[in-house]
C-alpha cells in the first residue's frame, strides 16, 4: 500500500472539523466508534511474514583458495 500527500481538511458528519491547522468543533458533537487496534491489512501481512522460515547460518571453514588481484 502506498500513500502520497497529506490531509488538508477533515470532514465529520458533513462538517469541516479541521482545516489550516485549526480544529473547529463543538463540545459533545462527536461520538466514540469502537474499532479493533491495528490495521488488518498491515498486521495480517506481518503475521504471514513471520511464518516464513528465516535464514540459518551455515558454518564453513574460511576460504583458502587462490585470490585474483584486480588493478
PQR file of N, CA, C, O and H, with PARSE charges and radii, in Angstrom:
ATOM      1  N   UNK A   1       0.852  -1.162   0.000 -0.4000 1.5000
ATOM      2  CA  UNK A   1       0.000   0.000   0.000 -0.0000 2.0000
ATOM      3  C   UNK A   1       0.898   1.225   0.000  0.5500 1.7000
ATOM      4  O   UNK A   1       1.819   1.321   0.811 -0.5500 1.4000
ATOM      5  N   UNK A   2       0.639   2.156  -0.897 -0.4000 1.5000
ATOM      6  CA  UNK A   2       1.406   3.401  -0.947 -0.0000 2.0000
ATOM      7  C   UNK A   2       0.454   4.562  -0.760  0.5500 1.7000
ATOM      8  O   UNK A   2      -0.676   4.553  -1.249 -0.5500 1.4000
ATOM      9  H   UNK A   2      -0.110   2.078  -1.556  0.4000 1.0000
ATOM     10  N   UNK A   3       0.931   5.550  -0.050 -0.4000 1.5000
ATOM     11  CA  UNK A   3       0.116   6.733   0.196 -0.0000 2.0000
ATOM     12  C   UNK A   3       0.996   7.959  -0.023  0.5500 1.7000
ATOM     13  O   UNK A   3       2.090   8.053   0.534 -0.5500 1.4000
ATOM     14  H   UNK A   3       1.849   5.557   0.347  0.4000 1.0000
ATOM     15  N   UNK A   4       0.522   8.880  -0.822 -0.4000 1.5000
ATOM     16  CA  UNK A   4       1.270  10.101  -1.098 -0.0000 2.0000
ATOM     17  C   UNK A   4       0.400  11.295  -0.716  0.5500 1.7000
ATOM     18  O   UNK A   4      -0.813  11.277  -0.925 -0.5500 1.4000
ATOM     19  H   UNK A   4      -0.366   8.803  -1.275  0.4000 1.0000
ATOM     20  N   UNK A   5       1.020  12.330  -0.157 -0.4000 1.5000
ATOM     21  CA  UNK A   5       0.296  13.542   0.179 -0.0000 2.0000
ATOM     22  C   UNK A   5      -0.058  13.601   1.656  0.5500 1.7000
ATOM     23  O   UNK A   5       0.265  12.702   2.432 -0.5500 1.4000
ATOM     24  H   UNK A   5       2.005  12.345   0.013  0.4000 1.0000
ATOM     25  N   UNK A   6      -0.716  14.662   2.014 -0.4000 1.5000
ATOM     26  CA  UNK A   6      -1.146  14.877   3.393 -0.0000 2.0000
ATOM     27  C   UNK A   6      -2.592  15.364   3.392  0.5500 1.7000
ATOM     28  O   UNK A   6      -3.033  15.979   2.420 -0.5500 1.4000
ATOM     29  H   UNK A   6      -0.979  15.392   1.383  0.4000 1.0000
ATOM     30  N   UNK A   7      -3.336  15.099   4.464 -0.4000 1.5000
ATOM     31  CA  UNK A   7      -4.703  15.597   4.513 -0.0000 2.0000
ATOM     32  C   UNK A   7      -4.718  17.113   4.669  0.5500 1.7000
ATOM     33  O   UNK A   7      -3.935  17.674   5.435 -0.5500 1.4000
ATOM     34  H   UNK A   7      -2.979  14.600   5.253  0.4000 1.0000
ATOM     35  N   UNK A   8      -5.595  17.758   3.952 -0.4000 1.5000
ATOM     36  CA  UNK A   8      -5.723  19.210   4.028 -0.0000 2.0000
ATOM     37  C   UNK A   8      -6.866  19.584   4.967  0.5500 1.7000
ATOM     38  O   UNK A   8      -6.796  20.582   5.684 -0.5500 1.4000
ATOM     39  H   UNK A   8      -6.231  17.302   3.329  0.4000 1.0000
ATOM     40  N   UNK A   9      -7.909  18.775   4.953 -0.4000 1.5000
ATOM     41  CA  UNK A   9      -9.069  19.035   5.800 -0.0000 2.0000
ATOM     42  C   UNK A   9      -9.673  17.703   6.225  0.5500 1.7000
ATOM     43  O   UNK A   9      -9.490  16.681   5.563 -0.5500 1.4000
ATOM     44  H   UNK A   9      -7.966  17.964   4.370  0.4000 1.0000
ATOM     45  N   UNK A  10     -10.399  17.732   7.346 -0.4000 1.5000
ATOM     46  CA  UNK A  10     -11.103  16.557   7.826 -0.0000 2.0000
ATOM     47  C   UNK A  10     -12.575  16.903   7.943  0.5500 1.7000
ATOM     48  O   UNK A  10     -12.946  17.919   8.530 -0.5500 1.4000
ATOM     49  H   UNK A  10     -10.547  18.561   7.884  0.4000 1.0000
ATOM     50  N   UNK A  11     -13.416  16.033   7.368 -0.4000 1.5000
ATOM     51  CA  UNK A  11     -14.863  16.258   7.392 -0.0000 2.0000
ATOM     52  C   UNK A  11     -15.496  15.175   8.254  0.5500 1.7000
ATOM     53  O   UNK A  11     -15.214  13.990   8.075 -0.5500 1.4000
ATOM     54  H   UNK A  11     -13.114  15.207   6.892  0.4000 1.0000
ATOM     55  N   UNK A  12     -16.351  15.581   9.190 -0.4000 1.5000
ATOM     56  CA  UNK A  12     -17.060  14.651  10.056 -0.0000 2.0000
ATOM     57  C   UNK A  12     -18.532  15.023  10.068  0.5500 1.7000
ATOM     58  O   UNK A  12     -18.887  16.158  10.387 -0.5500 1.4000
ATOM     59  H   UNK A  12     -16.580  16.543   9.335  0.4000 1.0000
ATOM     60  N   UNK A  13     -19.385  14.075   9.725 -0.4000 1.5000
ATOM     61  CA  UNK A  13     -20.840  14.278   9.708 -0.0000 2.0000
ATOM     62  C   UNK A  13     -21.221  15.482   8.847  0.5500 1.7000
ATOM     63  O   UNK A  13     -22.121  16.246   9.195 -0.5500 1.4000
ATOM     64  H   UNK A  13     -19.097  13.153   9.466  0.4000 1.0000
ATOM     65  N   UNK A  14     -20.519  15.641   7.714 -0.4000 1.5000
ATOM     66  CA  UNK A  14     -20.832  16.712   6.781 -0.0000 2.0000
ATOM     67  C   UNK A  14     -20.294  18.078   7.152  0.5500 1.7000
ATOM     68  O   UNK A  14     -20.582  19.053   6.457 -0.5500 1.4000
ATOM     69  H   UNK A  14     -19.787  15.020   7.432  0.4000 1.0000
ATOM     70  N   UNK A  15     -19.533  18.184   8.208 -0.4000 1.5000
ATOM     71  CA  UNK A  15     -18.979  19.478   8.646 -0.0000 2.0000
ATOM     72  C   UNK A  15     -17.456  19.407   8.608  0.5500 1.7000
ATOM     73  O   UNK A  15     -16.868  18.374   8.927 -0.5500 1.4000
ATOM     74  H   UNK A  15     -19.299  17.392   8.772  0.4000 1.0000
ATOM     75  N   UNK A  16     -16.825  20.507   8.216 -0.4000 1.5000
ATOM     76  CA  UNK A  16     -15.366  20.579   8.218 -0.0000 2.0000
ATOM     77  C   UNK A  16     -14.925  20.804   9.664  0.5500 1.7000
ATOM     78  O   UNK A  16     -15.217  21.839  10.264 -0.5500 1.4000
ATOM     79  H   UNK A  16     -17.303  21.347   7.956  0.4000 1.0000
ATOM     80  N   UNK A  17     -14.208  19.805  10.215 -0.4000 1.5000
ATOM     81  CA  UNK A  17     -13.801  19.893  11.608 -0.0000 2.0000
ATOM     82  C   UNK A  17     -12.328  20.257  11.771  0.5500 1.7000
ATOM     83  O   UNK A  17     -11.905  20.647  12.859 -0.5500 1.4000
ATOM     84  H   UNK A  17     -13.970  18.965   9.728  0.4000 1.0000
ATOM     85  N   UNK A  18     -11.545  20.133  10.703 -0.4000 1.5000
ATOM     86  CA  UNK A  18     -10.129  20.504  10.781 -0.0000 2.0000
ATOM     87  C   UNK A  18      -9.690  21.037   9.434  0.5500 1.7000
ATOM     88  O   UNK A  18      -9.835  20.367   8.411 -0.5500 1.4000
ATOM     89  H   UNK A  18     -11.888  19.816   9.819  0.4000 1.0000
ATOM     90  N   UNK A  19      -9.146  22.261   9.440 -0.4000 1.5000
ATOM     91  CA  UNK A  19      -8.622  22.861   8.213 -0.0000 2.0000
ATOM     92  C   UNK A  19      -7.606  23.932   8.593  0.5500 1.7000
ATOM     93  O   UNK A  19      -7.792  24.670   9.561 -0.5500 1.4000
ATOM     94  H   UNK A  19      -9.029  22.805  10.271  0.4000 1.0000
ATOM     95  N   UNK A  20      -6.526  24.002   7.812 -0.4000 1.5000
ATOM     96  CA  UNK A  20      -5.466  25.008   8.006 -0.0000 2.0000
ATOM     97  C   UNK A  20      -4.890  24.978   9.419  0.5500 1.7000
ATOM     98  O   UNK A  20      -4.559  26.025   9.976 -0.5500 1.4000
ATOM     99  H   UNK A  20      -6.376  23.403   7.026  0.4000 1.0000
ATOM    100  N   UNK A  21      -4.768  23.786  10.001 -0.4000 1.5000
ATOM    101  CA  UNK A  21      -4.179  23.656  11.328 -0.0000 2.0000
ATOM    102  C   UNK A  21      -5.093  24.066  12.466  0.5500 1.7000
ATOM    103  O   UNK A  21      -4.652  24.146  13.612 -0.5500 1.4000
ATOM    104  H   UNK A  21      -5.036  22.936   9.548  0.4000 1.0000
ATOM    105  N   UNK A  22      -6.351  24.327  12.173 -0.4000 1.5000
ATOM    106  CA  UNK A  22      -7.303  24.741  13.210 -0.0000 2.0000
ATOM    107  C   UNK A  22      -8.393  23.691  13.374  0.5500 1.7000
ATOM    108  O   UNK A  22      -8.927  23.171  12.394 -0.5500 1.4000
ATOM    109  H   UNK A  22      -6.710  24.262  11.241  0.4000 1.0000
ATOM    110  N   UNK A  23      -8.712  23.390  14.621 -0.4000 1.5000
ATOM    111  CA  UNK A  23      -9.759  22.440  14.950 -0.0000 2.0000
ATOM    112  C   UNK A  23     -11.054  23.209  15.195  0.5500 1.7000
ATOM    113  O   UNK A  23     -11.105  24.069  16.074 -0.5500 1.4000
ATOM    114  H   UNK A  23      -8.278  23.812  15.417  0.4000 1.0000
ATOM    115  N   UNK A  24     -12.091  22.910  14.432 -0.4000 1.5000
ATOM    116  CA  UNK A  24     -13.370  23.627  14.521 -0.0000 2.0000
ATOM    117  C   UNK A  24     -14.470  22.653  14.930  0.5500 1.7000
ATOM    118  O   UNK A  24     -15.161  22.096  14.077 -0.5500 1.4000
ATOM    119  H   UNK A  24     -12.050  22.212  13.718  0.4000 1.0000
ATOM    120  N   UNK A  25     -14.630  22.451  16.235 -0.4000 1.5000
ATOM    121  CA  UNK A  25     -15.647  21.529  16.720 -0.0000 2.0000
ATOM    122  C   UNK A  25     -16.407  22.155  17.875  0.5500 1.7000
ATOM    123  O   UNK A  25     -15.952  23.117  18.495 -0.5500 1.4000
ATOM    124  H   UNK A  25     -14.068  22.904  16.927  0.4000 1.0000
ATOM    125  N   UNK A  26     -17.553  21.599  18.146 -0.4000 1.5000
ATOM    126  CA  UNK A  26     -18.297  22.000  19.341 -0.0000 2.0000
ATOM    127  C   UNK A  26     -18.270  20.829  20.306  0.5500 1.7000
ATOM    128  O   UNK A  26     -18.363  19.673  19.891 -0.5500 1.4000
ATOM    129  H   UNK A  26     -17.923  20.818  17.642  0.4000 1.0000
ATOM    130  N   UNK A  27     -18.146  21.120  21.569 -0.4000 1.5000
ATOM    131  CA  UNK A  27     -18.039  20.090  22.597 -0.0000 2.0000
ATOM    132  C   UNK A  27     -19.289  19.192  22.590  0.5500 1.7000
ATOM    133  O   UNK A  27     -20.421  19.674  22.580 -0.5500 1.4000
ATOM    134  H   UNK A  27     -18.071  22.059  21.906  0.4000 1.0000
ATOM    135  N   UNK A  28     -19.047  17.884  22.597 -0.4000 1.5000
ATOM    136  CA  UNK A  28     -20.142  16.929  22.652 -0.0000 2.0000
ATOM    137  C   UNK A  28     -20.707  16.540  21.294  0.5500 1.7000
ATOM    138  O   UNK A  28     -21.666  15.772  21.219 -0.5500 1.4000
ATOM    139  H   UNK A  28     -18.127  17.493  22.605  0.4000 1.0000
ATOM    140  N   UNK A  29     -20.120  17.064  20.213 -0.4000 1.5000
ATOM    141  CA  UNK A  29     -20.664  16.766  18.886 -0.0000 2.0000
ATOM    142  C   UNK A  29     -20.160  15.441  18.333  0.5500 1.7000
ATOM    143  O   UNK A  29     -20.717  14.934  17.359 -0.5500 1.4000
ATOM    144  H   UNK A  29     -19.341  17.688  20.274  0.4000 1.0000
ATOM    145  N   UNK A  30     -19.120  14.869  18.929 -0.4000 1.5000
ATOM    146  CA  UNK A  30     -18.561  13.620  18.427 -0.0000 2.0000
ATOM    147  C   UNK A  30     -19.161  12.408  19.101  0.5500 1.7000
ATOM    148  O   UNK A  30     -19.965  12.524  20.025 -0.5500 1.4000
ATOM    149  H   UNK A  30     -18.668  15.280  19.720  0.4000 1.0000
ATOM    150  N   UNK A  31     -18.760  11.246  18.626 -0.4000 1.5000
ATOM    151  CA  UNK A  31     -19.188  10.008  19.259 -0.0000 2.0000
ATOM    152  C   UNK A  31     -18.054   8.992  19.125  0.5500 1.7000
ATOM    153  O   UNK A  31     -17.233   9.073  18.210 -0.5500 1.4000
ATOM    154  H   UNK A  31     -18.107  11.151  17.875  0.4000 1.0000
ATOM    155  N   UNK A  32     -18.024   8.051  20.038 -0.4000 1.5000
ATOM    156  CA  UNK A  32     -16.986   7.024  20.030 -0.0000 2.0000
ATOM    157  C   UNK A  32     -17.446   5.851  19.180  0.5500 1.7000
ATOM    158  O   UNK A  32     -18.558   5.348  19.339 -0.5500 1.4000
ATOM    159  H   UNK A  32     -18.691   7.986  20.780  0.4000 1.0000
ATOM    160  N   UNK A  33     -16.577   5.424  18.279 -0.4000 1.5000
ATOM    161  CA  UNK A  33     -16.858   4.260  17.445 -0.0000 2.0000
ATOM    162  C   UNK A  33     -15.810   3.206  17.791  0.5500 1.7000
ATOM    163  O   UNK A  33     -14.636   3.388  17.472 -0.5500 1.4000
ATOM    164  H   UNK A  33     -15.673   5.833  18.150  0.4000 1.0000
ATOM    165  N   UNK A  34     -16.206   2.106  18.436 -0.4000 1.5000
ATOM    166  CA  UNK A  34     -15.210   1.095  18.804 -0.0000 2.0000
ATOM    167  C   UNK A  34     -14.631   0.413  17.570  0.5500 1.7000
ATOM    168  O   UNK A  34     -15.366  -0.020  16.682 -0.5500 1.4000
ATOM    169  H   UNK A  34     -17.161   1.958  18.696  0.4000 1.0000
ATOM    170  N   UNK A  35     -13.316   0.325  17.528 -0.4000 1.5000
ATOM    171  CA  UNK A  35     -12.610  -0.302  16.403 -0.0000 2.0000
ATOM    172  C   UNK A  35     -11.509  -1.182  16.976  0.5500 1.7000
ATOM    173  O   UNK A  35     -10.944  -0.851  18.019 -0.5500 1.4000
ATOM    174  H   UNK A  35     -12.719   0.677  18.249  0.4000 1.0000
ATOM    175  N   UNK A  36     -11.193  -2.288  16.325 -0.4000 1.5000
ATOM    176  CA  UNK A  36     -10.078  -3.104  16.799 -0.0000 2.0000
ATOM    177  C   UNK A  36      -8.759  -2.371  16.576  0.5500 1.7000
ATOM    178  O   UNK A  36      -8.620  -1.587  15.637 -0.5500 1.4000
ATOM    179  H   UNK A  36     -11.652  -2.557  15.478  0.4000 1.0000
ATOM    180  N   UNK A  37      -7.797  -2.637  17.451 -0.4000 1.5000
ATOM    181  CA  UNK A  37      -6.493  -1.995  17.294 -0.0000 2.0000
ATOM    182  C   UNK A  37      -5.712  -2.669  16.186  0.5500 1.7000
ATOM    183  O   UNK A  37      -5.829  -3.878  15.986 -0.5500 1.4000
ATOM    184  H   UNK A  37      -7.910  -3.273  18.214  0.4000 1.0000
ATOM    185  N   UNK A  38      -4.930  -1.911  15.477 -0.4000 1.5000
ATOM    186  CA  UNK A  38      -4.092  -2.447  14.413 -0.0000 2.0000
ATOM    187  C   UNK A  38      -4.864  -2.654  13.122  0.5500 1.7000
ATOM    188  O   UNK A  38      -6.003  -3.122  13.133 -0.5500 1.4000
ATOM    189  H   UNK A  38      -4.834  -0.929  15.639  0.4000 1.0000
ATOM    190  N   UNK A  39      -4.251  -2.308  12.038 -0.4000 1.5000
ATOM    191  CA  UNK A  39      -4.852  -2.467  10.719 -0.0000 2.0000
ATOM    192  C   UNK A  39      -4.805  -3.928  10.287  0.5500 1.7000
ATOM    193  O   UNK A  39      -3.750  -4.558  10.350 -0.5500 1.4000
ATOM    194  H   UNK A  39      -3.326  -1.927  12.029  0.4000 1.0000
ATOM    195  N   UNK A  40      -5.924  -4.465   9.853 -0.4000 1.5000
ATOM    196  CA  UNK A  40      -5.978  -5.838   9.384 -0.0000 2.0000
ATOM    197  C   UNK A  40      -5.061  -6.028   8.186  0.5500 1.7000
ATOM    198  O   UNK A  40      -4.381  -7.049   8.080 -0.5500 1.4000
ATOM    199  H   UNK A  40      -6.781  -3.952   9.801  0.4000 1.0000
ATOM    200  N   UNK A  41      -5.037  -5.062   7.294 -0.4000 1.5000
ATOM    201  CA  UNK A  41      -4.199  -5.154   6.093 -0.0000 2.0000
ATOM    202  C   UNK A  41      -2.726  -5.280   6.466  0.5500 1.7000
ATOM    203  O   UNK A  41      -2.016  -6.134   5.934 -0.5500 1.4000
ATOM    204  H   UNK A  41      -5.589  -4.233   7.380  0.4000 1.0000
ATOM    205  N   UNK A  42      -2.275  -4.438   7.373 -0.4000 1.5000
ATOM    206  CA  UNK A  42      -0.854  -4.430   7.742 -0.0000 2.0000
ATOM    207  C   UNK A  42      -0.502  -5.643   8.589  0.5500 1.7000
ATOM    208  O   UNK A  42       0.454  -6.356   8.283 -0.5500 1.4000
ATOM    209  H   UNK A  42      -2.851  -3.745   7.806  0.4000 1.0000
ATOM    210  N   UNK A  43      -1.258  -5.883   9.642 -0.4000 1.5000
ATOM    211  CA  UNK A  43      -0.877  -6.921  10.588 -0.0000 2.0000
ATOM    212  C   UNK A  43      -1.095  -8.330  10.055  0.5500 1.7000
ATOM    213  O   UNK A  43      -0.412  -9.251  10.504 -0.5500 1.4000
ATOM    214  H   UNK A  43      -2.035  -5.304   9.891  0.4000 1.0000
ATOM    215  N   UNK A  44      -2.013  -8.540   9.119 -0.4000 1.5000
ATOM    216  CA  UNK A  44      -2.143  -9.869   8.527 -0.0000 2.0000
ATOM    217  C   UNK A  44      -0.889 -10.185   7.716  0.5500 1.7000
ATOM    218  O   UNK A  44      -0.449 -11.334   7.681 -0.5500 1.4000
ATOM    219  H   UNK A  44      -2.567  -7.792   8.755  0.4000 1.0000
ATOM    220  N   UNK A  45      -0.314  -9.179   7.067 -0.4000 1.5000
ATOM    221  CA  UNK A  45       0.915  -9.390   6.315 -0.0000 2.0000
ATOM    222  C   UNK A  45       2.113  -9.603   7.248  0.5500 1.7000
ATOM    223  O   UNK A  45       3.021 -10.366   6.920 -0.5500 1.4000
ATOM    224  H   UNK A  45      -0.672  -8.246   7.096  0.4000 1.0000
ATOM    225  N   UNK A  46       2.120  -8.943   8.393 -0.4000 1.5000
ATOM    226  CA  UNK A  46       3.212  -9.138   9.354 -0.0000 2.0000
ATOM    227  C   UNK A  46       3.168 -10.563   9.888  0.5500 1.7000
ATOM    228  O   UNK A  46       4.208 -11.214   9.986 -0.5500 1.4000
ATOM    229  H   UNK A  46       1.382  -8.324   8.659  0.4000 1.0000
ATOM    230  N   UNK A  47       1.980 -11.059  10.235 -0.4000 1.5000
ATOM    231  CA  UNK A  47       1.854 -12.430  10.741 -0.0000 2.0000
ATOM    232  C   UNK A  47       2.229 -13.438   9.652  0.5500 1.7000
ATOM    233  O   UNK A  47       2.851 -14.461   9.938 -0.5500 1.4000
ATOM    234  H   UNK A  47       1.136 -10.529  10.155  0.4000 1.0000
ATOM    235  N   UNK A  48       1.855 -13.151   8.419 -0.4000 1.5000
ATOM    236  CA  UNK A  48       2.199 -14.027   7.307 -0.0000 2.0000
ATOM    237  C   UNK A  48       3.722 -14.044   7.106  0.5500 1.7000
ATOM    238  O   UNK A  48       4.306 -15.099   6.860 -0.5500 1.4000
ATOM    239  H   UNK A  48       1.350 -12.320   8.187  0.4000 1.0000
ATOM    240  N   UNK A  49       4.357 -12.878   7.211 -0.4000 1.5000
ATOM    241  CA  UNK A  49       5.813 -12.788   7.059 -0.0000 2.0000
ATOM    242  C   UNK A  49       6.529 -13.565   8.155  0.5500 1.7000
ATOM    243  O   UNK A  49       7.557 -14.192   7.900 -0.5500 1.4000
ATOM    244  H   UNK A  49       3.882 -12.020   7.411  0.4000 1.0000
ATOM    245  N   UNK A  50       5.991 -13.529   9.378 -0.4000 1.5000
ATOM    246  CA  UNK A  50       6.642 -14.217  10.491 -0.0000 2.0000
ATOM    247  C   UNK A  50       6.598 -15.731  10.346  0.5500 1.7000
ATOM    248  O   UNK A  50       7.388 -16.425  10.987 -0.5500 1.4000
ATOM    249  H   UNK A  50       5.156 -13.020   9.585  0.4000 1.0000
ATOM    250  N   UNK A  51       5.698 -16.266   9.521 -0.4000 1.5000
ATOM    251  CA  UNK A  51       5.612 -17.708   9.312 -0.0000 2.0000
ATOM    252  C   UNK A  51       6.686 -18.212   8.350  0.5500 1.7000
ATOM    253  O   UNK A  51       6.962 -19.411   8.307 -0.5500 1.4000
ATOM    254  H   UNK A  51       5.057 -15.703   9.000  0.4000 1.0000
ATOM    255  N   UNK A  52       7.295 -17.310   7.578 -0.4000 1.5000
ATOM    256  CA  UNK A  52       8.326 -17.694   6.612 -0.0000 2.0000
ATOM    257  C   UNK A  52       9.606 -18.034   7.375  0.5500 1.7000
ATOM    258  O   UNK A  52      10.022 -17.278   8.253 -0.5500 1.4000
ATOM    259  H   UNK A  52       7.071 -16.336   7.613  0.4000 1.0000
ATOM    260  N   UNK A  53      10.234 -19.169   7.044 -0.4000 1.5000
ATOM    261  CA  UNK A  53      11.475 -19.533   7.742 -0.0000 2.0000
ATOM    262  C   UNK A  53      12.569 -18.491   7.521  0.5500 1.7000
ATOM    263  O   UNK A  53      12.699 -17.932   6.432 -0.5500 1.4000
ATOM    264  H   UNK A  53       9.896 -19.783   6.331  0.4000 1.0000
ATOM    265  N   UNK A  54      13.331 -18.247   8.539 -0.4000 1.5000
ATOM    266  CA  UNK A  54      14.437 -17.292   8.469 -0.0000 2.0000
ATOM    267  C   UNK A  54      15.686 -17.993   7.937  0.5500 1.7000
ATOM    268  O   UNK A  54      15.783 -19.220   7.956 -0.5500 1.4000
ATOM    269  H   UNK A  54      13.225 -18.701   9.424  0.4000 1.0000
ATOM    270  N   UNK A  55      16.627 -17.200   7.470 -0.4000 1.5000
ATOM    271  CA  UNK A  55      17.897 -17.748   7.016 -0.0000 2.0000
ATOM    272  C   UNK A  55      18.637 -18.342   8.205  0.5500 1.7000
ATOM    273  O   UNK A  55      18.605 -17.802   9.311 -0.5500 1.4000
ATOM    274  H   UNK A  55      16.548 -16.203   7.454  0.4000 1.0000
ATOM    275  N   UNK A  56      19.299 -19.457   7.957 -0.4000 1.5000
ATOM    276  CA  UNK A  56      20.057 -20.135   9.005 -0.0000 2.0000
ATOM    277  C   UNK A  56      21.529 -20.099   8.623  0.5500 1.7000
ATOM    278  O   UNK A  56      21.888 -20.403   7.485 -0.5500 1.4000
ATOM    279  H   UNK A  56      19.325 -19.896   7.059  0.4000 1.0000
ATOM    280  N   UNK A  57      22.372 -19.731   9.565 -0.4000 1.5000
ATOM    281  CA  UNK A  57      23.800 -19.635   9.307 -0.0000 2.0000
ATOM    282  C   UNK A  57      24.380 -21.024   9.056  0.5500 1.7000
ATOM    283  O   UNK A  57      24.046 -21.988   9.745 -0.5500 1.4000
ATOM    284  H   UNK A  57      22.080 -19.483  10.489  0.4000 1.0000
ATOM    285  N   UNK A  58      25.258 -21.105   8.052 -0.4000 1.5000
ATOM    286  CA  UNK A  58      25.955 -22.349   7.742 -0.0000 2.0000
ATOM    287  C   UNK A  58      27.414 -22.151   8.125  0.5500 1.7000
ATOM    288  O   UNK A  58      28.092 -21.274   7.589 -0.5500 1.4000
ATOM    289  H   UNK A  58      25.529 -20.322   7.492  0.4000 1.0000
ATOM    290  N   UNK A  59      27.893 -22.972   9.054 -0.4000 1.5000
ATOM    291  CA  UNK A  59      29.287 -22.865   9.481 -0.0000 2.0000
ATOM    292  C   UNK A  59      30.186 -23.471   8.415  0.5500 1.7000
ATOM    293  O   UNK A  59      29.979 -24.607   7.989 -0.5500 1.4000
ATOM    294  H   UNK A  59      27.342 -23.685   9.489  0.4000 1.0000
ATOM    295  N   UNK A  60      31.178 -22.712   7.988 -0.4000 1.5000
ATOM    296  CA  UNK A  60      32.133 -23.150   6.974 -0.0000 2.0000
ATOM    297  C   UNK A  60      33.538 -22.714   7.376  0.5500 1.7000
ATOM    298  O   UNK A  60      33.725 -21.802   8.181 -0.5500 1.4000
ATOM    299  H   UNK A  60      31.346 -21.789   8.334  0.4000 1.0000
ATOM    300  N   UNK A  61      34.504 -23.389   6.797 -0.4000 1.5000
ATOM    301  CA  UNK A  61      35.904 -23.006   7.001 -0.0000 2.0000
ATOM    302  C   UNK A  61      36.182 -21.754   6.169  0.5500 1.7000
ATOM    303  O   UNK A  61      35.542 -21.552   5.137 -0.5500 1.4000
ATOM    304  H   UNK A  61      34.351 -24.130   6.143  0.4000 1.0000
ATOM    305  N   UNK A  62      37.115 -20.917   6.594 -0.4000 1.5000
ATOM    306  CA  UNK A  62      37.468 -19.739   5.800 -0.0000 2.0000
ATOM    307  C   UNK A  62      38.028 -20.151   4.437  0.5500 1.7000
ATOM    308  O   UNK A  62      38.653 -21.206   4.322 -0.5500 1.4000
ATOM    309  H   UNK A  62      37.635 -21.081   7.432  0.4000 1.0000
ATOM    310  N   UNK A  63      37.814 -19.342   3.418 -0.4000 1.5000
ATOM    311  CA  UNK A  63      38.287 -19.621   2.060 -0.0000 2.0000
ATOM    312  C   UNK A  63      39.801 -19.561   2.027  0.5500 1.7000
ATOM    313  O   UNK A  63      40.400 -18.597   2.505 -0.5500 1.4000
ATOM    314  H   UNK A  63      37.306 -18.486   3.511  0.4000 1.0000
ATOM    315  N   UNK A  64      40.422 -20.586   1.465 -0.4000 1.5000
ATOM    316  CA  UNK A  64      41.889 -20.643   1.400 -0.0000 2.0000
ATOM    317  C   UNK A  64      42.389 -20.789  -0.035  0.5500 1.7000
ATOM    318  O   UNK A  64      43.580 -21.019  -0.248 -0.5500 1.4000
ATOM    319  H   UNK A  64      39.935 -21.369   1.076  0.4000 1.0000
ATOM    320  N   UNK A  65      41.504 -20.661  -1.017 -0.4000 1.5000
ATOM    321  CA  UNK A  65      41.877 -20.820  -2.417 -0.0000 2.0000
ATOM    322  C   UNK A  65      42.580 -19.591  -2.971  0.5500 1.7000
ATOM    323  O   UNK A  65      42.818 -18.621  -2.250 -0.5500 1.4000
ATOM    324  H   UNK A  65      40.537 -20.475  -0.843  0.4000 1.0000
ATOM    325  N   UNK A  66      42.908 -19.639  -4.251 -0.4000 1.5000
ATOM    326  CA  UNK A  66      43.617 -18.517  -4.888 -0.0000 2.0000
ATOM    327  C   UNK A  66      42.724 -17.269  -4.967  0.5500 1.7000
ATOM    328  O   UNK A  66      41.506 -17.360  -5.119 -0.5500 1.4000
ATOM    329  H   UNK A  66      42.715 -20.426  -4.836  0.4000 1.0000
ATOM    330  N   UNK A  67      43.367 -16.112  -4.860 -0.4000 1.5000
ATOM    331  CA  UNK A  67      42.664 -14.843  -4.938 -0.0000 2.0000
ATOM    332  C   UNK A  67      43.273 -14.052  -6.092  0.5500 1.7000
ATOM    333  O   UNK A  67      44.494 -13.933  -6.185 -0.5500 1.4000
ATOM    334  H   UNK A  67      44.357 -16.037  -4.736  0.4000 1.0000
ATOM    335  N   UNK A  68      42.449 -13.524  -6.951 -0.4000 1.5000
ATOM    336  CA  UNK A  68      42.914 -12.737  -8.104 -0.0000 2.0000
ATOM    337  C   UNK A  68      42.921 -11.277  -7.694  0.5500 1.7000
ATOM    338  O   UNK A  68      41.945 -10.773  -7.139 -0.5500 1.4000
ATOM    339  H   UNK A  68      41.456 -13.620  -6.875  0.4000 1.0000
ATOM    340  N   UNK A  69      44.036 -10.596  -7.974 -0.4000 1.5000
ATOM    341  CA  UNK A  69      44.128  -9.174  -7.639 -0.0000 2.0000
ATOM    342  C   UNK A  69      43.791  -8.362  -8.865  0.5500 1.7000
ATOM    343  O   UNK A  69      44.403  -8.546  -9.917 -0.5500 1.4000
ATOM    344  H   UNK A  69      44.829 -11.006  -8.425  0.4000 1.0000
ATOM    345  N   UNK A  70      42.831  -7.470  -8.750 -0.4000 1.5000
ATOM    346  CA  UNK A  70      42.416  -6.602  -9.848 -0.0000 2.0000
ATOM    347  C   UNK A  70      42.980  -5.207  -9.642  0.5500 1.7000
ATOM    348  O   UNK A  70      42.927  -4.660  -8.541 -0.5500 1.4000
ATOM    349  H   UNK A  70      42.334  -7.321  -7.895  0.4000 1.0000
ATOM    350  N   UNK A  71      43.520  -4.637 -10.715 -0.4000 1.5000
ATOM    351  CA  UNK A  71      44.086  -3.281 -10.604 -0.0000 2.0000
ATOM    352  C   UNK A  71      43.085  -2.247 -11.028  0.5500 1.7000
ATOM    353  O   UNK A  71      43.382  -1.053 -11.002 -0.5500 1.4000
ATOM    354  H   UNK A  71      43.562  -5.082 -11.609  0.4000 1.0000
TER
END
